[in-house]
Amino acid sequence: MKKTMHPGMIFILLVLYPIVGWAQENHPELYRIITHDRNEFVGTILEETETEIVLRTAQYGDIRMARSDIFRMTAIRQETLIEGVHWPDNPQSSRYFWAPNGYGLKEGEVYYQNIWVLYNQISVGVTENVSFSAGMLPLFLFSAGVTPVWLVPKVSIPLSSDRVQLGAGAFLGALLGENEVFGIVFATTTIGSRDRNTNIGLGWGFAGSEWARHPIINVGFMARTGPRGYFLSENYLFPGKDTVVMLSAGGRRIVGNGLGLDFGLFLPLNTGDDFIAIPFLGITVPLNKG
């Protein structure tokens, strides 16, 4: 009889997947500066005082600017440059397809996410470490008796800049029309940068006053493949009497000015049903710049 690998073993192998970029030292010397009028410059700081800095750029030479004109200044790494040009930021570095990681949104960052038309969510970076999301499934458009809505508060705690991030939060949902509540309380640890990382998370689901007996285990991977492309993988282990594993693989493509297109396949294993791949398609639209 042909032996097949237990889904739990597949999940363990995913957990042991090499953590990309973790062992590399990061000594950033280049900076990305965005001014209040939304001009962007990348270069090396030659001089700096309490009131101004001098930035040497490849395109414009040496630029002297007042600190009061700077909206945001961020250290960047050499691997995010192509011929001296800064790659666009990952428009959704705080999550994979759906699951969150330990990174948070930047302060003032706002984006809208849509998955297969029905899933709608808006996320806001309140501070550098606190974000907040709200969403809904507009089933009332189909004359359904209930409308799922949810809130997602999240806190991000950097243990080591660009290396280790902790995150905690909750997906708090309700069914309008039936006065039922449900959700997931989660904690997650991310190792790596915003562009290349591995994430392990735990989530405890609840419905009403009943809590799940076992936590859901989530393992995610993200790796930048180019200036506008990413490999994504988001995987779940649902422990219990009959362990179920959900594997996924796909990508993210930055289209236009920050709009993100996510695509992939989710593969449920050990469900007792025929093997079926579930396609994933989502878009993310930035609602501000910065």
Short mmCIF file of the C-alpha atoms (twelve columns), coordinates in Angstrom:
data_MODEL
# 
_entry.id   MODEL 
# 
loop_
_atom_site.group_PDB 
_atom_site.id 
_atom_site.type_symbol 
_atom_site.label_atom_id 
_atom_site.label_alt_id 
_atom_site.label_comp_id 
_atom_site.label_asym_id 
_atom_site.label_seq_id 
_atom_site.Cartn_x 
_atom_site.Cartn_y 
_atom_site.Cartn_z 
_atom_site.pdbx_PDB_model_num 
ATOM 1   C CA . MET A 1   0.000   0.000  0.000   1 
ATOM 2   C CA . LYS A 2   1.326   3.411  -0.931  1 
ATOM 3   C CA . LYS A 3   1.976   5.517  2.132   1 
ATOM 4   C CA . THR A 4   1.037   9.184  2.176   1 
ATOM 5   C CA . MET A 5   2.538   11.833 4.397   1 
ATOM 6   C CA . HIS A 6   0.383   12.808 7.362   1 
ATOM 7   C CA . PRO A 7   -0.818  16.429 6.998   1 
ATOM 8   C CA . GLY A 8   0.649   17.259 10.389  1 
ATOM 9   C CA . MET A 9   4.094   16.283 9.096   1 
ATOM 10  C CA . ILE A 10  3.621   18.520 6.066   1 
ATOM 11  C CA . PHE A 11  2.820   21.384 8.398   1 
ATOM 12  C CA . ILE A 12  5.921   20.690 10.522  1 
ATOM 13  C CA . LEU A 13  8.068   20.781 7.388   1 
ATOM 14  C CA . LEU A 14  6.624   24.178 6.584   1 
ATOM 15  C CA . VAL A 15  7.485   25.402 10.060  1 
ATOM 16  C CA . LEU A 16  11.066  24.244 9.534   1 
ATOM 17  C CA . TYR A 17  11.310  26.052 6.192   1 
ATOM 18  C CA . PRO A 18  14.527  28.100 6.192   1 
ATOM 19  C CA . ILE A 19  13.988  31.568 7.639   1 
ATOM 20  C CA . VAL A 20  15.124  33.870 4.865   1 
ATOM 21  C CA . GLY A 21  17.339  36.792 5.641   1 
ATOM 22  C CA . TRP A 22  17.451  36.156 9.398   1 
ATOM 23  C CA . ALA A 23  21.175  35.549 9.659   1 
ATOM 24  C CA . GLN A 24  22.146  38.498 7.517   1 
ATOM 25  C CA . GLU A 25  23.508  41.590 9.218   1 
ATOM 26  C CA . ASN A 26  21.680  44.803 8.433   1 
ATOM 27  C CA . HIS A 27  23.710  48.003 8.406   1 
ATOM 28  C CA . PRO A 28  21.613  50.523 6.498   1 
ATOM 29  C CA . GLU A 29  23.438  53.570 5.157   1 
ATOM 30  C CA . LEU A 30  20.846  54.787 2.686   1 
ATOM 31  C CA . TYR A 31  17.711  56.696 3.634   1 
ATOM 32  C CA . ARG A 32  14.386  57.295 1.975   1 
ATOM 33  C CA . ILE A 33  13.037  60.758 2.756   1 
ATOM 34  C CA . ILE A 34  9.495   61.928 1.988   1 
ATOM 35  C CA . THR A 35  8.819   65.634 2.380   1 
ATOM 36  C CA . HIS A 36  5.525   67.184 3.416   1 
ATOM 37  C CA . ASP A 37  4.821   68.104 -0.215  1 
ATOM 38  C CA . ARG A 38  5.272   64.373 -1.049  1 
ATOM 39  C CA . ASN A 39  8.584   64.629 -2.914  1 
ATOM 40  C CA . GLU A 40  10.747  61.536 -2.387  1 
ATOM 41  C CA . PHE A 41  14.545  61.290 -2.207  1 
ATOM 42  C CA . VAL A 42  16.920  58.365 -1.619  1 
ATOM 43  C CA . GLY A 43  20.540  58.862 -0.650  1 
ATOM 44  C CA . THR A 44  23.269  58.962 1.968   1 
ATOM 45  C CA . ILE A 45  23.311  61.521 4.761   1 
ATOM 46  C CA . LEU A 46  26.480  63.616 4.525   1 
ATOM 47  C CA . GLU A 47  25.740  66.113 7.300   1 
ATOM 48  C CA . GLU A 48  23.021  66.530 9.875   1 
ATOM 49  C CA . THR A 49  22.215  69.006 12.608  1 
ATOM 50  C CA . GLU A 50  19.206  69.538 14.840  1 
ATOM 51  C CA . THR A 51  17.584  71.709 12.170  1 
ATOM 52  C CA . GLU A 52  18.715  70.350 8.777   1 
ATOM 53  C CA . ILE A 53  20.398  67.530 6.872   1 
ATOM 54  C CA . VAL A 54  22.450  67.220 3.687   1 
ATOM 55  C CA . LEU A 55  21.494  64.204 1.547   1 
ATOM 56  C CA . ARG A 56  23.644  62.934 -1.343  1 
ATOM 57  C CA . THR A 57  21.440  61.401 -4.045  1 
ATOM 58  C CA . ALA A 58  22.292  59.676 -7.327  1 
ATOM 59  C CA . GLN A 59  19.707  61.692 -9.290  1 
ATOM 60  C CA . TYR A 60  19.901  65.201 -7.832  1 
ATOM 61  C CA . GLY A 61  23.342  65.432 -6.240  1 
ATOM 62  C CA . ASP A 62  23.630  66.954 -2.762  1 
ATOM 63  C CA . ILE A 63  20.403  68.322 -1.290  1 
ATOM 64  C CA . ARG A 64  20.178  70.456 1.846   1 
ATOM 65  C CA . MET A 65  16.777  70.304 3.522   1 
ATOM 66  C CA . ALA A 66  15.256  71.514 6.765   1 
ATOM 67  C CA . ARG A 67  14.067  68.862 9.184   1 
ATOM 68  C CA . SER A 68  10.770  70.731 9.455   1 
ATOM 69  C CA . ASP A 69  10.161  69.903 5.759   1 
ATOM 70  C CA . ILE A 70  10.583  66.136 6.312   1 
ATOM 71  C CA . PHE A 71  7.431   64.073 6.647   1 
ATOM 72  C CA . ARG A 72  9.150   60.684 7.066   1 
ATOM 73  C CA . MET A 73  12.771  59.453 6.986   1 
ATOM 74  C CA . THR A 74  13.383  55.703 6.847   1 
ATOM 75  C CA . ALA A 75  16.596  53.677 6.647   1 
ATOM 76  C CA . ILE A 76  16.619  51.258 3.701   1 
ATOM 77  C CA . ARG A 77  18.831  48.347 2.691   1 
ATOM 78  C CA . GLN A 78  20.904  47.861 -0.432  1 
ATOM 79  C CA . GLU A 79  18.820  44.888 -1.570  1 
ATOM 80  C CA . THR A 80  15.785  47.168 -2.022  1 
ATOM 81  C CA . LEU A 81  17.555  49.169 -4.721  1 
ATOM 82  C CA . ILE A 82  17.849  48.585 -8.455  1 
ATOM 83  C CA . GLU A 83  20.502  50.753 -10.107 1 
ATOM 84  C CA . GLY A 84  20.176  53.204 -7.248  1 
ATOM 85  C CA . VAL A 85  16.382  53.475 -7.485  1 
ATOM 86  C CA . HIS A 86  14.334  52.555 -4.412  1 
ATOM 87  C CA . TRP A 87  11.900  49.682 -4.915  1 
ATOM 88  C CA . PRO A 88  8.267   50.491 -4.053  1 
ATOM 89  C CA . ASP A 89  7.269   49.624 -0.503  1 
ATOM 90  C CA . ASN A 90  5.350   46.424 0.106   1 
ATOM 91  C CA . PRO A 91  1.782   47.811 0.152   1 
ATOM 92  C CA . GLN A 92  0.634   45.200 2.697   1 
ATOM 93  C CA . SER A 93  3.687   44.131 4.683   1 
ATOM 94  C CA . SER A 94  1.581   43.538 7.810   1 
ATOM 95  C CA . ARG A 95  -0.255  40.490 6.401   1 
ATOM 96  C CA . TYR A 96  -0.106  37.625 3.921   1 
ATOM 97  C CA . PHE A 97  -3.249  36.767 1.960   1 
ATOM 98  C CA . TRP A 98  -5.455  37.297 4.987   1 
ATOM 99  C CA . ALA A 99  -3.580  36.326 8.149   1 
ATOM 100 C CA . PRO A 100 -1.693  39.093 9.996   1 
ATOM 101 C CA . ASN A 101 1.958   39.020 10.989  1 
ATOM 102 C CA . GLY A 102 3.872   40.894 13.677  1 
ATOM 103 C CA . TYR A 103 4.432   44.047 11.618  1 
ATOM 104 C CA . GLY A 104 2.000   46.928 11.857  1 
ATOM 105 C CA . LEU A 105 0.827   49.594 9.486   1 
ATOM 106 C CA . LYS A 106 2.748   52.836 9.387   1 
ATOM 107 C CA . GLU A 107 1.225   55.760 11.243  1 
ATOM 108 C CA . GLY A 108 -1.392  57.405 9.039   1 
ATOM 109 C CA . GLU A 109 -1.434  54.544 6.505   1 
ATOM 110 C CA . VAL A 110 -4.920  53.665 5.232   1 
ATOM 111 C CA . TYR A 111 -5.923  50.981 2.735   1 
ATOM 112 C CA . TYR A 112 -9.004  49.188 1.448   1 
ATOM 113 C CA . GLN A 113 -8.939  45.407 0.897   1 
ATOM 114 C CA . ASN A 114 -11.376 43.400 -1.188  1 
ATOM 115 C CA . ILE A 115 -11.441 39.593 -1.573  1 
ATOM 116 C CA . TRP A 116 -13.671 38.049 -4.206  1 
ATOM 117 C CA . VAL A 117 -15.926 41.134 -4.293  1 
ATOM 118 C CA . LEU A 118 -17.820 40.336 -1.070  1 
ATOM 119 C CA . TYR A 119 -15.076 40.671 1.562   1 
ATOM 120 C CA . ASN A 120 -14.545 44.366 2.292   1 
ATOM 121 C CA . GLN A 121 -12.187 45.839 4.885   1 
ATOM 122 C CA . ILE A 122 -10.564 49.198 5.648   1 
ATOM 123 C CA . SER A 123 -7.383  49.310 7.773   1 
ATOM 124 C CA . VAL A 124 -5.813  52.329 9.470   1 
ATOM 125 C CA . GLY A 125 -2.425  52.775 11.112  1 
ATOM 126 C CA . VAL A 126 -3.259  54.720 14.281  1 
ATOM 127 C CA . THR A 127 0.372   54.816 15.455  1 
ATOM 128 C CA . GLU A 128 3.536   52.973 14.409  1 
ATOM 129 C CA . ASN A 129 2.501   50.134 16.746  1 
ATOM 130 C CA . VAL A 130 -1.302  50.207 16.767  1 
ATOM 131 C CA . SER A 131 -3.646  49.550 13.852  1 
ATOM 132 C CA . PHE A 132 -7.380  49.138 13.484  1 
ATOM 133 C CA . SER A 133 -9.529  47.483 10.809  1 
ATOM 134 C CA . ALA A 134 -13.254 47.299 10.138  1 
ATOM 135 C CA . GLY A 135 -15.080 45.222 7.559   1 
ATOM 136 C CA . MET A 136 -18.240 43.551 6.368   1 
ATOM 137 C CA . LEU A 137 -19.777 41.039 3.976   1 
ATOM 138 C CA . PRO A 138 -22.751 42.854 2.364   1 
ATOM 139 C CA . LEU A 139 -24.997 39.812 2.208   1 
ATOM 140 C CA . PHE A 140 -28.030 42.111 2.447   1 
ATOM 141 C CA . LEU A 141 -27.479 42.747 -1.270  1 
ATOM 142 C CA . PHE A 142 -28.699 39.170 -1.781  1 
ATOM 143 C CA . SER A 143 -31.651 39.555 0.613   1 
ATOM 144 C CA . ALA A 144 -29.865 37.506 3.289   1 
ATOM 145 C CA . GLY A 145 -31.203 37.738 6.827   1 
ATOM 146 C CA . VAL A 146 -27.791 38.374 8.399   1 
ATOM 147 C CA . THR A 147 -24.847 40.669 7.672   1 
ATOM 148 C CA . PRO A 148 -21.403 39.733 9.057   1 
ATOM 149 C CA . VAL A 149 -19.382 42.712 10.321  1 
ATOM 150 C CA . TRP A 150 -16.099 42.809 12.222  1 
ATOM 151 C CA . LEU A 151 -13.463 44.922 13.945  1 
ATOM 152 C CA . VAL A 152 -9.753  44.028 14.147  1 
ATOM 153 C CA . PRO A 153 -7.601  45.882 16.705  1 
ATOM 154 C CA . LYS A 154 -3.912  44.946 16.569  1 
ATOM 155 C CA . VAL A 155 -0.775  45.847 18.517  1 
ATOM 156 C CA . SER A 156 2.745   45.363 17.101  1 
ATOM 157 C CA . ILE A 157 5.805   45.136 19.354  1 
ATOM 158 C CA . PRO A 158 9.277   45.364 17.729  1 
ATOM 159 C CA . LEU A 159 11.822  43.255 19.622  1 
ATOM 160 C CA . SER A 160 14.605  43.907 17.093  1 
ATOM 161 C CA . SER A 161 14.331  46.439 14.291  1 
ATOM 162 C CA . ASP A 162 13.690  44.671 10.970  1 
ATOM 163 C CA . ARG A 163 14.408  41.294 12.588  1 
ATOM 164 C CA . VAL A 164 11.813  40.185 15.170  1 
ATOM 165 C CA . GLN A 165 8.279   41.508 15.614  1 
ATOM 166 C CA . LEU A 166 5.511   40.401 17.962  1 
ATOM 167 C CA . GLY A 167 1.854   41.025 17.269  1 
ATOM 168 C CA . ALA A 168 -1.394  40.519 19.160  1 
ATOM 169 C CA . GLY A 169 -4.982  41.353 18.455  1 
ATOM 170 C CA . ALA A 170 -8.462  40.050 17.820  1 
ATOM 171 C CA . PHE A 171 -10.893 39.517 14.973  1 
ATOM 172 C CA . LEU A 172 -14.193 40.508 16.613  1 
ATOM 173 C CA . GLY A 173 -17.213 39.647 14.497  1 
ATOM 174 C CA . ALA A 174 -20.979 39.871 14.794  1 
ATOM 175 C CA . LEU A 175 -23.953 38.717 12.732  1 
ATOM 176 C CA . LEU A 176 -26.291 41.664 12.401  1 
ATOM 177 C CA . GLY A 177 -29.837 40.388 12.331  1 
ATOM 178 C CA . GLU A 178 -29.213 37.498 14.718  1 
ATOM 179 C CA . ASN A 179 -27.270 39.232 17.510  1 
ATOM 180 C CA . GLU A 180 -24.541 36.583 17.479  1 
ATOM 181 C CA . VAL A 181 -20.846 37.248 18.093  1 
ATOM 182 C CA . PHE A 182 -17.798 35.263 16.996  1 
ATOM 183 C CA . GLY A 183 -14.127 35.803 16.421  1 
ATOM 184 C CA . ILE A 184 -10.479 34.885 16.954  1 
ATOM 185 C CA . VAL A 185 -7.984  36.183 19.492  1 
ATOM 186 C CA . PHE A 186 -4.475  35.861 18.077  1 
ATOM 187 C CA . ALA A 187 -0.778  36.250 18.877  1 
ATOM 188 C CA . THR A 188 1.998   36.061 16.317  1 
ATOM 189 C CA . THR A 189 5.793   36.202 15.966  1 
ATOM 190 C CA . THR A 190 7.513   37.343 12.774  1 
ATOM 191 C CA . ILE A 191 11.201  36.767 12.007  1 
ATOM 192 C CA . GLY A 192 12.724  38.761 9.165   1 
ATOM 193 C CA . SER A 193 12.166  42.064 7.380   1 
ATOM 194 C CA . ARG A 194 8.967   43.468 5.907   1 
ATOM 195 C CA . ASP A 195 10.000  42.012 2.532   1 
ATOM 196 C CA . ARG A 196 11.361  38.593 3.573   1 
ATOM 197 C CA . ASN A 197 9.990   36.880 6.657   1 
ATOM 198 C CA . THR A 198 8.552   33.821 8.326   1 
ATOM 199 C CA . ASN A 199 5.627   34.027 10.734  1 
ATOM 200 C CA . ILE A 200 4.175   31.665 13.341  1 
ATOM 201 C CA . GLY A 201 0.857   32.519 14.950  1 
ATOM 202 C CA . LEU A 202 -1.743  31.058 17.299  1 
ATOM 203 C CA . GLY A 203 -5.445  31.866 17.253  1 
ATOM 204 C CA . TRP A 204 -8.215  30.908 19.664  1 
ATOM 205 C CA . GLY A 205 -11.652 30.961 18.085  1 
ATOM 206 C CA . PHE A 206 -14.918 31.616 19.893  1 
ATOM 207 C CA . ALA A 207 -18.630 31.790 19.126  1 
ATOM 208 C CA . GLY A 208 -20.856 33.382 21.736  1 
ATOM 209 C CA . SER A 209 -19.474 32.279 25.109  1 
ATOM 210 C CA . GLU A 210 -17.955 29.049 23.755  1 
ATOM 211 C CA . TRP A 211 -14.213 28.843 23.050  1 
ATOM 212 C CA . ALA A 212 -12.395 26.352 20.843  1 
ATOM 213 C CA . ARG A 213 -10.576 23.601 22.729  1 
ATOM 214 C CA . HIS A 214 -7.448  23.896 20.579  1 
ATOM 215 C CA . PRO A 215 -5.755  26.923 19.027  1 
ATOM 216 C CA . ILE A 216 -5.412  27.267 15.278  1 
ATOM 217 C CA . ILE A 217 -1.738  27.292 14.249  1 
ATOM 218 C CA . ASN A 218 -0.732  29.524 11.363  1 
ATOM 219 C CA . VAL A 219 2.582   29.618 9.490   1 
ATOM 220 C CA . GLY A 220 3.210   32.236 6.816   1 
ATOM 221 C CA . PHE A 221 6.050   33.109 4.447   1 
ATOM 222 C CA . MET A 222 6.784   36.192 2.414   1 
ATOM 223 C CA . ALA A 223 9.715   36.720 0.025   1 
ATOM 224 C CA . ARG A 224 10.247  39.570 -2.386  1 
ATOM 225 C CA . THR A 225 10.931  38.321 -5.919  1 
ATOM 226 C CA . GLY A 226 11.530  41.690 -7.588  1 
ATOM 227 C CA . PRO A 227 10.674  45.385 -7.424  1 
ATOM 228 C CA . ARG A 228 6.933   44.670 -7.742  1 
ATOM 229 C CA . GLY A 229 6.530   40.980 -6.937  1 
ATOM 230 C CA . TYR A 230 6.237   38.776 -3.836  1 
ATOM 231 C CA . PHE A 231 5.876   35.094 -3.102  1 
ATOM 232 C CA . LEU A 232 3.255   34.433 -0.415  1 
ATOM 233 C CA . SER A 233 2.312   31.327 1.532   1 
ATOM 234 C CA . GLU A 234 -0.275  31.158 4.316   1 
ATOM 235 C CA . ASN A 235 -0.844  27.783 6.015   1 
ATOM 236 C CA . TYR A 236 -3.070  26.528 8.806   1 
ATOM 237 C CA . LEU A 237 -3.198  23.576 11.150  1 
ATOM 238 C CA . PHE A 238 -6.583  22.879 12.766  1 
ATOM 239 C CA . PRO A 239 -5.781  20.379 15.551  1 
ATOM 240 C CA . GLY A 240 -8.361  18.068 17.015  1 
ATOM 241 C CA . LYS A 241 -9.688  14.551 16.673  1 
ATOM 242 C CA . ASP A 242 -9.365  14.838 12.893  1 
ATOM 243 C CA . THR A 243 -6.466  17.181 12.155  1 
ATOM 244 C CA . VAL A 244 -7.028  19.349 9.094   1 
ATOM 245 C CA . VAL A 245 -4.291  21.205 7.241   1 
ATOM 246 C CA . MET A 246 -4.785  24.103 4.842   1 
ATOM 247 C CA . LEU A 247 -1.818  24.933 2.587   1 
ATOM 248 C CA . SER A 248 -1.506  27.836 0.178   1 
ATOM 249 C CA . ALA A 249 0.910   29.395 -2.285  1 
ATOM 250 C CA . GLY A 250 0.690   32.387 -4.556  1 
ATOM 251 C CA . GLY A 251 1.912   35.896 -5.016  1 
ATOM 252 C CA . ARG A 252 1.412   39.612 -4.730  1 
ATOM 253 C CA . ARG A 253 1.916   42.062 -7.563  1 
ATOM 254 C CA . ILE A 254 2.169   45.821 -7.091  1 
ATOM 255 C CA . VAL A 255 0.197   47.392 -9.924  1 
ATOM 256 C CA . GLY A 256 0.308   51.098 -10.641 1 
ATOM 257 C CA . ASN A 257 0.810   53.491 -7.756  1 
ATOM 258 C CA . GLY A 258 0.662   51.162 -4.768  1 
ATOM 259 C CA . LEU A 259 -2.356  49.028 -5.718  1 
ATOM 260 C CA . GLY A 260 -1.741  45.405 -4.730  1 
ATOM 261 C CA . LEU A 261 -3.076  42.292 -6.470  1 
ATOM 262 C CA . ASP A 262 -2.983  39.038 -4.446  1 
ATOM 263 C CA . PHE A 263 -3.555  35.660 -6.104  1 
ATOM 264 C CA . GLY A 264 -3.047  32.032 -5.161  1 
ATOM 265 C CA . LEU A 265 -4.506  28.617 -4.369  1 
ATOM 266 C CA . PHE A 266 -5.569  27.163 -1.007  1 
ATOM 267 C CA . LEU A 267 -5.315  23.380 -0.672  1 
ATOM 268 C CA . PRO A 268 -7.278  21.660 2.131   1 
ATOM 269 C CA . LEU A 269 -5.928  18.277 3.250   1 
ATOM 270 C CA . ASN A 270 -7.406  15.480 5.358   1 
ATOM 271 C CA . THR A 271 -10.941 16.848 5.133   1 
ATOM 272 C CA . GLY A 272 -12.499 13.552 4.088   1 
ATOM 273 C CA . ASP A 273 -13.663 15.079 0.811   1 
ATOM 274 C CA . ASP A 274 -12.187 15.006 -2.659  1 
ATOM 275 C CA . PHE A 275 -9.052  17.104 -3.071  1 
ATOM 276 C CA . ILE A 276 -10.095 20.567 -4.279  1 
ATOM 277 C CA . ALA A 277 -7.949  23.663 -4.737  1 
ATOM 278 C CA . ILE A 278 -9.650  26.903 -3.741  1 
ATOM 279 C CA . PRO A 279 -8.558  29.971 -5.745  1 
ATOM 280 C CA . PHE A 280 -7.815  33.250 -3.973  1 
ATOM 281 C CA . LEU A 281 -8.054  36.690 -5.558  1 
ATOM 282 C CA . GLY A 282 -7.881  39.997 -3.732  1 
ATOM 283 C CA . ILE A 283 -6.955  43.619 -4.307  1 
ATOM 284 C CA . THR A 284 -5.704  46.296 -1.957  1 
ATOM 285 C CA . VAL A 285 -6.083  49.994 -2.699  1 
ATOM 286 C CA . PRO A 286 -4.082  52.590 -0.742  1 
ATOM 287 C CA . LEU A 287 -6.276  55.487 0.357   1 
ATOM 288 C CA . ASN A 288 -3.389  57.801 1.125   1 
ATOM 289 C CA . LYS A 289 0.274   58.247 0.283   1 
ATOM 290 C CA . GLY A 290 3.231   58.325 2.623   1 
# 
